[in-house]
């Protein structure tokens, strides 16, 4: 992103990327396409989505992309960026299925040409890329264990979470779009950090090298690629191509686009490790305490989760990350007034963490809604409204506003927002919370069947959701009163 800088000409500003002059009202450079962050007279910044026109004072939440043909930059809000990424992922899946189907038809009815074999091998390549990606991430985790890092989990793909489970201490998350992955491991102490972290990073590419060697070993020395393909499915050759491609993607320093932002690949991470300031390295163990607390929280061991948060805060007393984890623990334990007090305290410090204010406003509103005190509903209405105005794309903020509107008796608006939040949530636990609020909304309208349906959905998404017991009692009471 480039900030507007004024040249000597009145009403003209120069692009900080290419230096070209642009009109004062321009939102982006006409020469290179780089978007401008508009700085208003009161000092606030504003960014505008070029797809839907939405404007926000949180420019860091927007995503800058470049067009594939002319490389001009353009800006998308989180919602439009997510849609574009999802459309690209779905297109790749449909293309894979189409190629596999056409390849099978050609292989069955046209044995005289290589078309069927070629298309089937392309489809096989996609499958082997996915499997090699899983092994790549497991390579990261194996290297992390060798380096003495605490291994927490592995994530395959991106988008909505389809499956979330544990094999021993390792958490697996399988997402809807099977492209890429992430491995989670961190340190408790910073001794030999750069060496240990480097070993963790190179563990994935090492696995791809091993798979390449296995693929090469399967080749015959006098075999040509065209001959291999003509023989039908060629797992060895496709395994070679898949891991060669993954190695290039891993070892060519670059940032990859994800809905959460730009993610550095292995080569870029390795470079950054050795350039990382000591002051930043000293703060890294905070993630160890966070992940330990989150792991215990998922196991419903709240006492141990709080123990890790407390220990972490003794070492890092100003950590927003750990304090926000404590908010989650208080929510799960239904200690809503303590959650509200902590949310208010964090909100008063929101200037220390730019971009967090809408989420903290939403947190205040959510705990007010959970408490259900009529004296707090005005505060819930004010903070949830402000949060939604500042961050309307966030499912959690949207869902909180829906919950507050339920408390205000504005059921039609509330149900609409809650349904939108449920559709947008990627995590199963968050979806379960939205489903519980929807069940409560339909109970208030006297539609017990709909309430029961959403309660069932909540149980399916996350049977440990803290709201399920309360909603179950209310549904049961509604059933008894109707008999």
C-alpha positions in Angstrom: 0.0 0.0 0.0 1.2 3.5 -0.7 0.4 6.6 1.3 -0.6 9.8 -0.5 2.4 12.2 -0.8 1.9 15.7 -2.4 4.1 16.9 -5.2 4.8 20.6 -5.8 1.7 20.9 -8.0 -1.6 22.0 -6.3 -4.2 19.2 -6.3 -1.7 16.6 -7.4 -0.2 13.7 -5.4 2.7 11.5 -6.3 2.6 7.7 -6.1 5.2 6.5 -3.6 5.7 3.4 -5.7 6.3 4.7 -9.2 6.5 8.5 -8.6 3.7 9.3 -11.2 1.5 12.3 -10.5 -2.2 11.7 -9.8 -5.2 13.9 -9.2 -5.8 14.7 -5.5 -9.1 12.8 -5.5 -7.6 9.6 -7.0 -7.9 6.4 -4.8 -5.0 4.7 -6.7 -2.2 5.4 -9.1 -3.3 5.6 -12.7 0.2 4.5 -13.8 0.9 1.4 -11.8 -2.4 0.8 -10.1 -1.0 1.0 -6.5 -3.9 1.9 -4.2 -3.6 5.0 -1.9 -4.3 4.9 1.8 -6.3 8.2 2.1 -5.3 10.2 5.2 -8.1 12.4 6.3 -7.8 15.8 8.0 -8.5 14.3 11.5 -5.6 11.9 11.0 -7.6 8.7 10.4 -6.9 6.5 7.3 -9.5 5.1 5.0 -9.4 2.4 2.3 -11.9 1.6 -0.4 -12.7 -1.8 -1.9 -12.6 -1.6 -5.7 -15.1 -4.4 -6.1 -18.0 -3.5 -3.8 -17.1 0.1 -3.0 -17.0 -0.5 0.8 -14.9 2.0 2.7 -13.2 1.4 6.1 -10.9 3.2 8.5 -9.1 -0.1 9.0 -6.9 -0.2 5.9 -4.7 -3.0 7.2 -7.7 -5.3 7.0 -7.8 -4.9 3.2 -5.9 -7.0 0.7 -3.8 -5.7 -2.2 -3.8 -7.9 -5.2 -2.2 -7.6 -8.7 -4.0 -8.4 -11.9 -2.4 -11.4 -13.7 -2.0 -9.7 -17.1 -1.0 -6.1 -16.5 0.2 -6.5 -12.9 -1.8 -3.5 -11.8 -2.6 -3.4 -8.1 -6.2 -3.3 -6.8 -7.7 -3.4 -3.3 -10.3 -5.8 -2.0 -12.2 -5.7 1.3 -12.0 -9.0 3.3 -15.4 -10.2 2.1 -14.6 -9.6 -1.6 -11.1 -11.1 -1.2 -12.6 -14.2 0.4 -15.1 -14.6 -2.4 -12.3 -14.3 -5.0 -10.1 -16.8 -3.3 -13.0 -19.2 -2.8 -14.0 -18.9 -6.4 -10.5 -19.7 -7.5 -10.3 -22.7 -5.2 -13.7 -24.0 -6.4 -12.7 -23.5 -10.0 -9.6 -25.6 -9.4 -11.6 -28.4 -7.8 -14.2 -28.4 -10.6 -11.4 -28.4 -13.2 -9.8 -31.4 -11.6 -13.1 -33.3 -11.6 -13.8 -32.4 -15.2 -10.3 -33.5 -16.3 -10.6 -36.8 -14.4 -14.0 -37.5 -16.0 -13.0 -36.6 -19.5 -9.8 -38.6 -19.1 -11.7 -41.6 -18.0 -14.1 -41.4 -21.0 -11.2 -41.1 -23.4 -9.3 -44.0 -21.7 -12.5 -46.1 -22.0 -13.5 -45.3 -25.6 -10.4 -44.0 -27.4 -7.4 -46.2 -26.7 -5.6 -45.2 -29.9 -4.5 -41.8 -28.6 -2.7 -40.6 -25.5 -5.5 -38.1 -24.6 -7.2 -40.2 -22.0 -3.9 -41.2 -20.4 -2.7 -37.6 -20.4 -5.8 -36.3 -18.7 -5.9 -39.1 -16.1 -2.2 -38.4 -15.2 -3.1 -34.7 -14.8 -5.8 -35.7 -12.4 -3.5 -38.0 -10.6 -1.0 -35.2 -10.3 -3.5 -33.1 -8.3 -4.1 -36.0 -5.9 -0.4 -36.5 -5.4 0.1 -32.8 -4.8 -2.4 -33.0 -2.0 -0.9 -36.1 -0.5 2.6 -34.7 -0.8 1.4 -31.5 0.9 0.2 -33.5 3.9 3.6 -35.3 4.1 5.3 -31.9 3.7 3.5 -30.6 6.8 4.2 -33.8 8.8 7.9 -33.3 7.8 7.7 -29.9 9.5 6.3 -31.4 12.6 8.9 -34.2 12.7 11.7 -31.7 12.4 10.1 -29.6 15.1 10.2 -32.5 17.5 13.8 -33.2 16.7 14.6 -29.5 17.4 12.8 -29.6 20.7 9.8 -27.5 19.8 6.3 -28.2 21.2 4.2 -29.5 18.3 0.5 -28.5 18.5 -1.2 -29.2 15.2 -1.5 -29.4 11.5 -3.9 -27.7 9.1 -4.6 -29.0 5.6 -6.2 -26.7 3.0 -8.0 -23.5 3.8 -11.6 -22.1 4.1 -14.3 -23.7 6.2 -13.3 -26.3 8.6 -14.7 -29.7 7.6 -13.1 -31.9 10.3 -11.3 -31.1 13.6 -9.9 -34.0 15.6 -6.9 -35.2 17.6 -4.5 -38.1 17.1 -2.8 -38.2 20.4 -1.6 -34.7 21.2 -1.7 -33.6 17.6 -4.7 -31.6 16.4 -5.8 -32.0 12.8 -7.9 -29.5 10.9 -9.1 -30.4 7.4 -10.6 -27.5 5.5 -12.8 -27.3 2.5 -10.3 -26.2 -0.2 -7.5 -28.8 -0.3 -4.6 -26.4 -1.3 -1.6 -25.8 0.9 -1.3 -26.4 4.6 0.2 -25.1 7.9 2.1 -26.8 10.8 2.0 -25.4 14.3 4.9 -25.7 16.7 6.6 -23.2 19.0 9.2 -22.7 21.7 9.1 -22.1 25.5 12.7 -20.8 25.7 14.7 -18.9 23.0 18.0 -20.8 23.4 19.4 -21.6 19.9 16.2 -20.2 18.5 17.4 -19.5 14.9 18.9 -23.0 14.5 15.9 -24.8 16.0 13.4 -22.8 14.0 15.4 -23.3 10.8 15.3 -27.0 11.3 11.5 -26.8 11.8 11.1 -24.9 8.5 13.4 -27.1 6.3 11.7 -30.3 7.5 8.9 -29.9 4.9 11.2 -29.4 1.9 13.4 -32.3 3.0 10.3 -34.6 2.8 9.7 -33.4 -0.8 13.3 -34.1 -1.7 12.9 -37.7 -0.3 9.8 -38.2 -2.4 11.6 -36.9 -5.4 14.4 -39.5 -4.9 11.7 -42.2 -4.6 10.1 -41.0 -7.8 13.4 -40.9 -9.7 14.2 -44.4 -8.5 11.1 -45.7 -10.1 12.1 -44.5 -13.5 13.7 -46.7 -16.2 16.9 -45.1 -17.5 15.8 -45.3 -21.2 12.2 -44.3 -20.6 10.8 -41.2 -22.3 8.0 -39.1 -20.8 5.8 -39.7 -23.9 6.2 -43.4 -23.5 5.4 -43.3 -19.8 2.2 -41.4 -20.4 1.2 -43.6 -23.3 1.2 -46.6 -20.9 -1.6 -45.1 -18.8 -1.4 -43.9 -15.2 2.2 -43.0 -14.3 2.4 -42.6 -10.5 6.2 -42.3 -10.4 6.4 -39.6 -13.0 3.5 -37.6 -11.4 5.0 -38.0 -8.0 8.2 -36.5 -9.4 6.3 -33.5 -11.0 4.2 -32.9 -7.9 7.2 -32.7 -5.5 9.3 -30.8 -7.9 6.5 -28.2 -8.1 6.1 -28.1 -4.3 9.9 -27.7 -3.9 9.9 -24.7 -6.2 6.9 -23.1 -4.3 8.7 -23.7 -1.0 12.2 -22.6 -2.0 11.4 -19.6 -4.2 11.0 -16.8 -1.6 7.5 -15.4 -1.9 4.3 -14.6 0.0 1.2 -16.6 -0.8 -2.3 -15.1 -0.7 -4.8 -16.4 1.8 -8.0 -15.0 3.1 -6.2 -14.2 6.3 -3.6 -12.2 4.5 -0.2 -12.8 3.0 1.6 -15.9 4.2 5.4 -16.3 3.8 6.6 -19.6 2.3 9.4 -21.7 3.7 12.2 -19.9 2.0 11.0 -16.5 3.0 10.4 -17.7 6.6 14.0 -19.1 6.7 15.3 -15.7 5.6 13.3 -13.8 8.1 14.4 -16.1 11.0 18.0 -15.0 10.5 17.1 -11.4 10.2 14.7 -11.3 13.2 15.6 -8.8 15.9 16.4 -10.2 19.4 13.6 -8.1 20.8 11.0 -9.9 18.7 12.6 -13.3 19.5 12.3 -12.6 23.2 8.5 -12.3 22.8 7.9 -15.5 20.9 7.4 -17.8 23.9 4.0 -16.1 24.4 2.7 -18.3 21.7 3.7 -21.4 23.6 1.6 -20.3 26.6 -1.3 -19.4 24.2 -1.3 -22.7 22.4 -0.9 -24.7 25.6 -3.9 -22.9 27.1 -5.9 -23.3 23.9 -5.2 -27.0 23.9 -6.3 -27.4 27.5 -9.4 -25.3 26.8 -10.4 -27.6 23.9 -10.0 -30.5 26.3 -12.3 -28.7 28.8 -9.5 -28.6 31.3 -10.1 -25.0 32.3 -8.1 -25.0 35.5 -4.9 -26.0 33.5 -5.8 -23.6 30.7 -6.0 -20.7 33.2 -2.7 -21.9 34.8 -0.9 -21.5 31.4 -2.5 -18.1 30.9 -1.5 -17.0 34.4 2.1 -18.2 33.9 2.3 -16.5 30.5 1.1 -13.2 31.9 3.7 -13.3 34.7 6.3 -13.5 32.0 4.5 -11.3 29.4 2.2 -9.1 31.5 0.9 -6.9 28.6 0.1 -9.7 26.2 -3.2 -9.1 24.4 -3.1 -12.6 23.0 -3.1 -14.3 26.5 -5.7 -11.9 27.8 -8.0 -12.6 24.9 -7.5 -16.4 25.6 -8.6 -15.7 29.1 -11.8 -14.2 27.7 -12.5 -17.4 25.9 -12.0 -19.4 29.1 -14.3 -17.1 31.0 -16.9 -17.5 28.3 -16.7 -21.3 28.4 -17.0 -21.3 32.2 -20.0 -18.9 32.0 -18.2 -16.3 34.2 -19.8 -13.6 32.1 -19.4 -10.6 34.5 -15.6 -11.3 34.8 -15.5 -11.5 31.0 -17.3 -8.2 30.7 -14.9 -6.6 33.2 -11.8 -7.9 31.3 -13.3 -6.9 27.9 -13.9 -3.3 29.2 -10.3 -3.2 30.5 -8.9 -4.4 27.1 -11.1 -1.9 25.2 -9.6 0.9 27.2 -6.2 -0.2 25.9 -7.3 -0.8 22.3 -5.1 2.0 21.1 -2.1 -0.3 21.7 -3.4 -2.8 19.1 -4.7 -1.0 16.0 -7.5 -2.8 14.4 -8.6 -4.7 17.5 -11.1 -2.1 18.7 -14.1 -3.5 16.7 -13.5 -7.0 18.1 -13.2 -5.7 21.7 -16.4 -3.6 21.3 -18.0 -6.8 20.1 -16.6 -8.7 23.1 -18.1 -6.1 25.5 -21.5 -6.3 23.8 -21.4 -10.2 23.8 -20.8 -10.5 27.5 -23.5 -7.9 28.1 -25.9 -10.0 26.0 -25.0 -13.2 27.8 -25.5 -11.6 31.3 -29.0 -10.5 30.1 -29.2 -7.6 32.6 -31.6 -4.9 31.4 -29.2 -2.3 32.7 -26.5 -3.5 30.4 -28.6 -3.8 27.2 -27.9 -0.1 26.3 -24.2 -0.7 26.5 -24.6 -3.8 24.4 -26.5 -2.0 21.8 -24.0 0.9 21.6 -20.9 -1.3 21.4 -22.2 -3.9 19.0 -23.5 -1.3 16.7 -20.1 0.5 16.6 -18.3 -2.8 16.2 -20.4 -3.7 13.2 -20.0 -0.3 11.6 -16.2 -0.6 11.8 -15.8 -4.3 10.9 -19.0 -5.5 9.1 -17.2 -8.4 7.4 -16.2 -10.2 10.6 -18.6 -13.1 11.4 -18.0 -12.8 15.1 -18.9 -9.1 15.1 -22.0 -9.8 13.0 -23.1 -12.6 15.2 -22.7 -10.5 18.3 -24.9 -7.8 16.8 -27.5 -10.4 16.1 -27.4 -11.7 19.6 -27.8 -8.2 21.0 -30.8 -7.5 18.6 -32.4 -10.7 20.0 -32.2 -9.2 23.5 -33.7 -6.0 22.1 -36.6 -7.9 20.6 -35.7 -7.0 17.0 -36.0 -10.6 15.9 -36.2 -10.3 12.1 -32.9 -8.2 12.0 -31.3 -10.5 14.5 -32.1 -13.8 12.7 -30.8 -12.3 9.4 -27.5 -11.3 10.9 -27.1 -14.6 12.8 -27.7 -16.6 9.6 -25.1 -14.5 7.7 -22.6 -15.1 10.5 -23.3 -18.8 10.6 -22.7 -19.1 6.9 -19.5 -17.1 7.1 -17.9 -18.8 10.1 -15.1 -21.2 9.3 -14.6 -22.7 12.7 -17.1 -25.3 13.9 -17.2 -24.0 17.5 -18.1 -20.5 16.3 -20.8 -21.9 14.1 -22.2 -23.8 17.0 -22.5 -20.6 19.0 -24.4 -18.9 16.2 -26.7 -21.9 15.8 -27.6 -21.7 19.5 -28.5 -18.0 19.2 -30.6 -18.8 16.2 -32.4 -21.5 18.2 -33.1 -18.9 21.0 -34.4 -16.5 18.4 -36.9 -19.0 17.0 -37.9 -20.0 20.5 -38.8 -16.4 21.1 -40.9 -16.4 18.0 -42.7 -19.6 19.1 -41.2 -21.7 16.3 -40.1 -24.7 18.3 -39.4 -26.9 15.3 -36.9 -24.4 13.9 -35.3 -23.9 17.3 -34.9 -27.7 17.6 -33.3 -27.8 14.2 -30.7 -25.2 15.0 -30.0 -26.8 18.4 -29.3 -30.1 16.5 -26.9 -28.2 14.2 -25.1 -26.7 17.2 -24.6 -30.2 18.7 -23.3 -31.5 15.4 -20.8 -28.6 15.0 -19.5 -28.6 18.6 -21.3 -30.7 21.3 -19.2 -28.8 24.0 -20.6 -25.4 23.1 -21.3 -23.6 26.4 -24.7 -22.4 25.3 -26.1 -25.8 24.3 -27.3 -26.9 27.8 -29.2 -23.6 28.3 -30.9 -23.8 24.9 -31.7 -27.5 25.5 -33.5 -26.6 28.7 -35.5 -23.8 27.0 -36.5 -26.0 24.1 -37.6 -28.7 26.6 -39.6 -26.2 28.5 -41.2 -25.0 25.3 -42.1 -28.6 24.3 -43.7 -29.2 27.7 -45.7 -26.0 27.7 -47.1 -26.9 24.2 -48.4 -30.3 25.4 
